[in-house]
Amino acid sequence: MPRKIIHIDADCFYAAIEMRDDPALRGIPMAVGGSADRRGVLTTANYDARRYGVRSAMSTAHAMRLCPHLTVVPPQFNKYRDASRAMRTIFEEYTDMIEPLSLDEAYLDVTESSGAHVTATRIAKEIRAKVEDELDITVSAGVSVNKFIAKVASDWQKPNGLTVVTPEQVDLFVKALPVQKIPGVGAVTAQKMHRYGLKTCNDIRDWELHELIRRFGKFGVVLHERARGNDERPVQPSRTRKSISVETTFSEDLAGPSVWEPVVDTLFVQLLERIAAANAVDSIHKAFVKVKFSDFSSTTVERVGTTAVQSDYKQLLKQGWDRREMPVRLIGIGVRLQDGWEHASGRLPFEQSDSD
């Protein structure tokens, strides 16, 4: 029997919380992030701001050039954490199979919770209604047979949308998807795929598995499976992990530390979200950074005995760059976890360091 997976994703979460608490921010372009004069970075922007091209992970200074009347407010993570816990409580009314991805995003496996009278679609509708009623924010949801399709579907009618892809609709839905919809296909990989004529999942299906592996390495296996709508990954409410990290690949190589500092600010916020969602703040053993250079060589630098502290990452990144002093095409930051730590996704403890 096909699984029934729901992916829930809050709409412009941080901005939505700020607009909820300050009605004066509604109906105007606004964003959450650091100040422009401190080389701040946006963590999110509302939909009024996005019409001007303002996006999360964008430097505040750039955003202000795109939208001079943009209102930027500093993040208040205690409020976002409280809202995340409240959403989690609503999810738990329907299933124990919950895998949080960040403070505002989670997978739910409702295969055992649904049936003839209580369908996965009905559960998703009820969750969305309860979140809006109790928290005064909206979430979008995708419902389908696996995590990949549910996640794509949740983004299909944002904001405040619900998209259901039934087992009978999976093949047609996936065939038309642009390759950028496959998780892991960033701007650089998409450009490479386009050069080979791979623009949709249907195009990928024309390639044999060995051809994809030859061109894209291990990721070729993922491309082969996702292009056919296959994703066997279970929703994991508890799992053993050795590390938590985030990374980004640049469409153009970055020259050095002075250019990438805003990138580190954005990655740091994303990393803190993942640590919080994984309930791992007390299990951090060391911090690390990964740098991949323009010649595709890479290096990793670690520091034992530290929690996730923003200044540590900037120092480690500089140490890594000093080893080659070449333009950089990828930066990743993360934490190593103590042996025997297990992801228990019930609580979301969150300690915010000095950032943005």
N, C-alpha and C positions, 0 to 999 in steps of 0.2 A: 504494500500500500504506500502511495506517495507520502512523503513527509509534508507537513503543513508548517511553513516557516513565515514569521512576520518580522519585518525589519522596521523599527520605529526610529525616526530621525526628527528631532525638534527643529522648527523653522527659525533660522537666525537666532539661535538660543540665547546667547548673552544679550544681544540687542533686544530681543523680545522681553526678557526679564527687566531690562532697564526701561523700556517703553511702558511696561505694565506698571512699574513703580513710579514713573514720572510721566503722566499723560502729555506734558508739554513736548516730549520727544516724539510723539506720534505724528505721522503725516509729514515729517521733514526728513531729509537725508541725515542719518546719524550712524555712528559706528562706535565700537568699543575697542580701545587700544591705548597705546602710549602717545605722548605728545610729540608734535612734529619737531620742536626745538631740541628734543632729547633723542632724536633718531628713532622714534617709536615705530611700532608695527601694529597693524590692526589685527585683532583676533576674529572679528566678525563685523558685518555691516547689514543694515536693514535693507529691505527691497527698494525703498525710495533712493537710497544711496547707490544701489547696484545699477540703477538705470543710467548712472553717470560713468559706469565702468569701475566703480570702487569695489574691491574684493578683499576677503580675508587674506592674510599673509602679505599684504601690500604695505609698503612704508607709508606712514601717516603723511609725510611730506608730499609724496606722489599723489596720494588720495586727495589732499587739499588742493593740489593743482588741477585735478580732474573735476573737483566739486568744491569751489572756494567757500561755499556756505555750509559745508559739512560740519556737523556737530560731533565732536569726539569726546566720549566720557571714559574715565579710567575703569578697568575691570574691578568687580567686587565678587571675588570667587566664593566668599561665604554664602552669598545669595544663590549662586549657580549650583553650589553643592547641595544646598537645602532643596532646591527645585528638583535636582537629580534624584535625591532620596525619595521625594514625594512621588515622582514618576515610577520609581522602582516599586514602591508600595502598591501602586495601581497594577503594574505588571504581575505582581505576585498573587493578585486575586484570580489570575487565570492559569498560571503555570509556574513551576519551579525551574523550568529549563530556560534560564535567562543568561545571555552572554553579553555583558556591557562592553562596548568598544570605546566609549568616552563618556563624559558626563551627560551628554544629550543624545546618545545613540545606542541601540541595543538590538540583538537578535532574540526572538522568542520562538521556541519550538512548542506549538500547540497541538501537535499530532494527537496526543492522548487526551487533551482537554476538549477537543472538538468532536462533533458527530453529526448526526442527521438534523438535530434541532439547534445545536450551537456550532455554527461553522466558524472557520478561521476568519472569514470575512466579517462575520458578525462580531467576533472578538475584537478585531482591529477597529471596527466602528465604535464599539463601546469604549475601548481604551482611548481613542481620540476624543470622544465626547467627554469622558471623565477628566482627562488632562485639561481640556479647555475650561470645563466647569470649575475644577478645583484649583488650577494654577493660573488660569486666565492667559494661557499661551496656546499655540497650536503646534501639532506635530503632524508630519506626513508619514504614511505607512505603505509598505509594499507587502503583498501576500503572494506566496508561490511555493514551489516544491523544494527549493533549496536556497542557500544563503546568497549565492551570486545573483539569481534572478530577483529575489525579494529586495535586495539592496538596490539594484538598478531600478526596480519598480517604485521604490519609495521616493526616488528623485524624479519620477516621470511627470507628476502633476504638482510639484512644489510651487508655492507653499500651500499648506492646509489641504493636501490631496491624499487620495487613496487609490492605489492601482492594484488590481488583482490579475494575476496571470495563472490561469488554470492549467492543469496538465495537458489538456488538449491544445492550448494556445502557446505552449512553450516554444515549439519549433519555429512557428511563424514569428513570434516575438523576438527570439534571439537572432534569427537570420538577418534581420534588418538593422541590428545594433551596430553603430560605429565602433571601431576597435578601441577607441578611447574609453568606452564604457566598461571594458574589462579591467578590473583592479590590477594594478601593476603596470599598465600601459600609460606611461607619462608622455610628455611632449616629445622627448627625444626618441623613445621607442616608437611612438606613433609616426613620426617623420620617417623613420627607417622602414616601417611597415608600408607606408604610403609609397615609398620608392619601389617597393616590390609589388605594388598594385593591391595591397591588402588594406581596404578601407572599411569593410564591414565583416561581421562574423561569417556571413555567407562566402566571402572571398577566402577566408581562412580555411573553410571546409574543402576547398579545391586542392589544398596542399596535403601531401602525405605527412605523417608524423615525423618521419626521419628527416624530411626537408625542413620542417619547423625547428627541429632540434639542431640541425646543422647551422641554421641562420640565427637562432635565438637562444641556443643552449638549453638548459633545463627548463627555462620559461616556455620553450616550445611545447612542452607537455601540457602546461596550463592553458596555453592558447588553443591547443587541439581540443581539450575538454570543454572549456568555456564556450567556444564557438558552437558547440553542439548542445549547449545548455546543461552540461553535466557539472556537478559540484557535490562531492560526497562528504565534504567537511561537516561534522555534526555541530550543533549548538553545544558549547562546552561551558556549563556553569562552574565547573571545577577542573583545573588542569595544572600540571606542573610546567613551570617555565623557568628558564635560566636567565632571561634578559627581557627588557622592554626597551624599545627604541623607536625613533622616527628618523626619516631621512628625506632628502629632496635632491633631485637631479636637475641641473640647470640647462636651459635651452642653449645658453651661451656660457662658456667657461668664465669663471670669476677670477680677477687678477690677484686678489690678496685680501688680507684681513680687513682693510678699511672698507671694502665693498660688501663683505659678507656678514658684518655685524648685525644688520637688521634681520637677516635670514636666521641667525642663531636665536634672536629674540623670539621669532615666530615658532621655531622648532622647540624651543624651551617650553613655551606655553602648551604646545601639543603634547610634549612628553609628560608634563605634569598631569594633564588630563588622563593620559593612558595609565599612569601610575595610580592615580586616584581610582579609576574605573576597575583596576585589577586588585585594589586593596593591598598594595605592595609597599606602601610608604615606609613601613617598619622593617622591611626585609632587604633593603638596598645594601649591597656589599661594596660596590665600587661604581664609579662613573667612567664612561668611555666616550671617545669620539672616533669617527671613521672619516677619512678623507680619501677621495679618489681623484687623481690628477688627470690632466688633459691627455696624458699618454696611456691612460687606463691602469696605471699602477696605483696601488692604494696602501694606506698605512693606518694603524689603529693605535691610539694612545689611551692609557687607562690610569686611574688614580684610585687607590684603595683607601677605604675608611672615610668616604665622603657621601653625603646624600646628594640629591639632585640640586646643585647650587649653580646659578647662572654664571657667576664669575669663574667657577672651575672649568666650565665648558669652553669659555672664551680662551682661557689659558691653555687648556689641552689642545684646542684647535690650532692655536698659534704654534705650539710645540710640534704638532703633526705637520703643519705647513713648512716649518723651518727645516724639516728633513729633506725636502725637495725644492721648495720655493718655485713651484710651477703653478700655472693657472689651475683652478679647481673645477671639476665637473659635478662632483657629488659631495654633500656633507651629511653626516648622520651623527646623532647624539643619543646616548642611552644609559641604562644602568644595568649592572649585573646583580642577580638576586642570590641570596644565600641558598646553599644546598638544602633540599628538602622542603623549600617553600612551595606552597600550593595555592593557586588562585582560588580564593573563596569569595564569590562575588556578592556577598550579602551587604557589606558596609562599603562606604565610599569615603574613607578618611582622606583629607586633603590639606596639605600644608603649603601655602603659597609663599615662595621666596620673593626677594626684591626683584621684580621685573616689570617693565612697561609702566 
